[in-house]
Amino acid sequence: MNQFPAKNLLLLFLTAVIWGTAFVAQSVGMDHIGPFTFNAIRSLVGGLALIPAILIFGRMKSEERRREERAQRKTLLLGGVFCGLALGIASCLQQVGIQYTTVGKAGFITALYIVIVPILGLFFRKKVGPKLWVSVVIAILGLYLLCMSGSLQLQKGDFLVLLCAFCFSVHIMVIDYFTTKVDGVQMSCIQFFVAALFSGLCMLGIEGIPDPHAVAISWAPILYAGVLSSGVGYTLQIIGQKGLNPTVASLILSLESVISVLAGWLFLGQNMSAREVMGCVLMFGAIVLAQLPDRKKTRPEEA
């Protein structure tokens, strides 16, 4: 039978939906403020948004569970710091890279983490069967048809986004390691404050102190990216990825590119070409193939 829990798959798909629609907020958010300022504030908002949830869920936990969490505080802190650094670096690279490349190329290159994740997994003894490798290849072809229409020549922005894809791959692998050991919501909250600190230091060193008026008029994209894309999206990723093969998780999360195109078609009236429709079909096909149960080996009947 299917070894991937339906609840986990649904949570990761919801994450892809949130991230896919957040590309608009990320682009509009840089109309008045710099990329590091945007990331610092959105990460801070994401962390603050999770504090009420932690307090509410904390009151519902048993005393035994609370003792277990106190014993796991060091692991929780390490997980939050490592996840936060990977997330902060990846987000900043993506945010800066978008300024120097097209959105389509950025979407395709970012989603290359579906290839990087299983490759990194080999170094951590994460088995990837032939079916998943085939799914990855189909997904990459779908992403190419969906996002790429011109040259594949690697420019400055493309290189930055490629580094971003590698960092997002590391982020997925770090989550895979820590998510079964600690509370996912608490670790997500810590990672946002770490990412905000990293982005804030970059902001002060490169962009300087932000203009309060510019931040104020950017409140809508900041709140969307902070509360939904960061606070909700990355928390759902951590919870949904728990116990799931990281390659399968990366395949589902890569639907972010499909959702972004569909959102543009539904809400902005941006029509899809036949090439883009075929890309979407291949992407969904790759996800379905990854979830199909493996064929069981049958033993020869004994004489």
NORVEN-V782434 format. One line per field, one symbol per residue. ss: DSSP state (h for helix, s for strand, l for the rest). phi: phi as a letter, one per 30 degrees, with the letter a starting at -180 (. if undefined). burial: I if it has 9 or more other C-alpha atoms within 8 Angstrom, else O. Layout:
# NORVEN-V782434
ss = ???
phi = ???
burial = ???
This chain:
# NORVEN-V782434
ss = lllllhhhhhhhhhhhhhhhhhhhhhhhhlllllhhhhhhhhhhhhhhhhhhhhhhhhhlllhhhhhhhhhlhhhhhhhhhhhhhhhhhhhhhhhhhhhhllhhhhhhhhllhhhhhhhhhhhllllllhhhhhhhhhhhhhhhhhhllllllllhhhhhhhhhhhhhhhhhhhhhhhlllllhhhhhhhhhhhhhhhhhhhhhhhhllllhhhhhllhhhhhhhhhhhhhhhhhhhhhhlllllhhhhhhhhllhhhhhhhhhhhhllllllhhhhhhhhhhhhhhhhhhllllllllllll
phi = .ddcedddddddddddddddddeddddddcdbbddddeddddddddddddeedddddddddddddddddddcdddddddddddddddddddddddddddcbddddddddeddddcdeddddddcicdbdeddddddddddddddddccbbdcddceddddddddddddddeddddedcddcbdddddddddddddddddddddddccidddedddddcddddddddddddededdddddddeicedddeddddddeddddddddddcciddcddddddddddddddddddcddddddcddddd
burial = OOOOOOOIIIIIIIIIIIIIIIIOIIOOIIOIIOIIIIIIIIIIIIIIIIIOOIOOOOOOOOOOOIOOIOOIOOIIIOIIIIIIIIIIIIIIIIIIIIOIIOOOIIIIIIIIIIOIIIOIIIOOOOOIOOOIIIIIOIIIIIIIIIIIOOOOOOOIIIIIIIIIIIIIIIIIIIIIOIIOIIIIIIIIIIIIIIIIIIIIOIIIOOIOOIOOOIIOOIOOIIIIIIIIIIIIIIIIIIIIIIOIOIIIIIIIIIIIIIIIIOIIIOOOOOOIOOIIIIIIIIIIIIIOIIIOOOOOOOOOOOO
